[in-house]
């Protein structure tokens, strides 16, 4: 489900991988303009769990990176929300709409990462940088980026972790090295980013598409 849809609601109750019967999941009422994280949880549910002074252990929330990032974002927003409420107490619906707009933007963009030019102190959203690096991986024949995560590595350094699907028509180490070089080149040339490490995990293999007879422009059926 797209995060950009302000009226997005889950078609089925989320929590396939969460704890059944968890009160924060079963009893939570979705807020207006609620969002659904990629793990299936509502942002309003994550918010309520983060605000609970005596939280009930939820295995999903403790292990899910999407929920943890949402909790971190909500914690940063909490102080600003309190200050806004004290300055000009709005109606509950107006306050909810304003806060959810900020949360929605943060979840969509991801964390802000530094670029290598320390003189200008430039930042780039993780989602924008990951899009460029996934494209760089996809340009390598026989490789397809599945996911891409970027985290600060001290100073202006950034560490890249990418999961990959790769064809088996050549040794995997050779293809992974080629993808790594393509990622580093795109990070430096297109983004001006100081990548300190590129960790690649092959999570799927794909059979290469066999070529048809020379000059026919056709491919043969079936896979290797």
N, C-alpha and C positions, 0 to 999 in steps of 0.2 A: 504494500500500500504506500502510495507516495506521501512523503512528509509535507509536501506543499499544499495538500488539500486541507483547508481550515476546518472542514466538517467531517474529517475522516473518523470513522468508528470501526472497530473490528467486527467482521461478520460473524465470528464465533468467539466465545470467551477466551481471552489469551491465557497462557500459563500452562501449555502442554508440558513444558520442562520445569515448571515451578512446583511449589508444594501445594497439593490439593487441599481445598478447604481453608486456605490462608485468609484471615479476615481482611487484610489489606487488599486482597485481590477480589474476593467474593462480594464484599460489602461496599466497595468504593463506588461512588456515583461519579460518572464521567463529567468533567467540567466542560463548559461551553468552549468550542474550538479546540478540544482535546486532540492530542497527537498520539500516534501509535509508533513506538520504537521498532527497530528492525527485529528485535527479539520477540515482539508481540505484546509487550507491556504498555499500558497507558502511562503517559507522563504524569497524570494526576495521581496514579497509584504510587509511582516512584516518589513523587513529592510527599505524599502522606507518610510513606515509610521513613523518609528522611527527616520529617518533622516530628515523628513519634518519639517521645522521651524514653519510652520503654519498648523498643521495637521487638517484635517477634522474629525469631530467626527464620529467614527465608533463603533456602539454598540457591534459588535462582538469582536473587538480587546480589548475593555475596559472590557469585561466580561469573555473572554476566558483565562483560566489559561495557555494553551499551547502557545498562542500568547504572553502573558505577560512574560513567561519564555524566549521565543525567543528574545523578546525586551531587557530583562535584559542581556542576553548573548551577543547580538549585541552591546549593549552600552559598555560592558567591552572590546569588541574587537576593538572598534572604535579608542581608543588611540593607541593601538598596530599597527593597520593598518596605521594610520597617520605616526607613527615613521618609519615603514617599508618602506613606500612610500618615505619619505624624505631621508632615508639612501641610498637606491638603487632603484630609480624609475623604477619599472618593467612595462611591457606592461599591459594594462587593463585586458586582458584575464588571464595572469599569476597571477596578483593580485587577481582577482575574484576567480580563482581556489584555491589559497592558503587560502583565507579567508573562502570560502565555506567548505573546508575540516575541518577547525577548528570548524565552526558552526555545521557541520554535526556531528562531534564527541561529541560536548557538548550536543546537543539535544538528542543523543542516550544514553549517559551515565547519564544525569541528574546532579543534584548538588552533590558535594562531602560532605560526612558526617563524623563526628569524631567517632572514636572508644574509648572505655572506658580507654584504657591504655595511660595515659597522658605522661608517660616516653618516649614512642616511637613516639607519635604524629602521629598515623596512621589514614588514611582516607579511605573511601570506597565509590564507586559510588552508587548513589541512586538506579539505575536500578539493580545493582548486589544485594544489600541488599533487595530490594523489591522482587526479585525473590525467595530468601531464605524464606522470611516471607510469601509469597503467598503459597509456598509449605507446610510450616508448617500449614497454615490454611486448606489446602486441605487434610491433613492427618486426620483431624477430620471427622468421618463418618457423612454424611448428610450436609457437609459444602463445599462451593466452593468459593474461592476468586475471586472477579470480578476486583478489582483494589486495588492498595496499594501505598500510598504516604508517604514520610518521610520528616520531616523538623527539622532543629536544634532547640533545646529547651533550649539553654544556657549552656555554658561549654561543656561537652562531652555528654550532654543529647540529646535524639532524640525522637520526638513525631511521632507516627504511626497512620495513618488514613486508614482504610480498608473498602471497600464495599464488601458485602457478599451475596451470594445466599444460602439459608438454607432450608432443608427439614422440614416438619411439623410433623414428627413422635414423637417429644418430644418438650417440651416448648422452645421457642426461647431464653429466658434469659439463660437457662442452656447451650444451644449449644453455644451461644455467649461467655459465661464465659469460656467454654472449648477451644474455638478458641483463646481467649485472652491469656489463660495460655500457649497454644501451641506456640503462637507468641513470648511471652516473653521468654520462654524457648529456642527457636531457636535463638533469638537475643543474649541471654547471652552465650549459649553453642556453637553455631556455628559461631557467628560473633564477640562476645566480645563487644557488643553494649549496651550502657546504655539507655534503653528505659524508659522514664519518664511517658508516657501515651500511651494507645492503644484505640483509638476511633473506634468503629465498627458500621457501618450502614448496616442494612439488606435491600437490594434494590430489592430482588426477592425471591420468595419462590418456592420450587420444591417438587413435590410429591415423597415420598420414593418409591423405586422399591420394590414391594412385592416379597418375596421369594417363590419358588415353594415347592412342597411336600418334607418333610425331606428326605435327602439322594438322591433326584433325580438329584440334580445339575442343575435344570432348574428353570427359573423364569416364573411366570405367566404373561400373557399379560395384557396390560392396566395399568393405574395408579390409585392411590387412589384418 
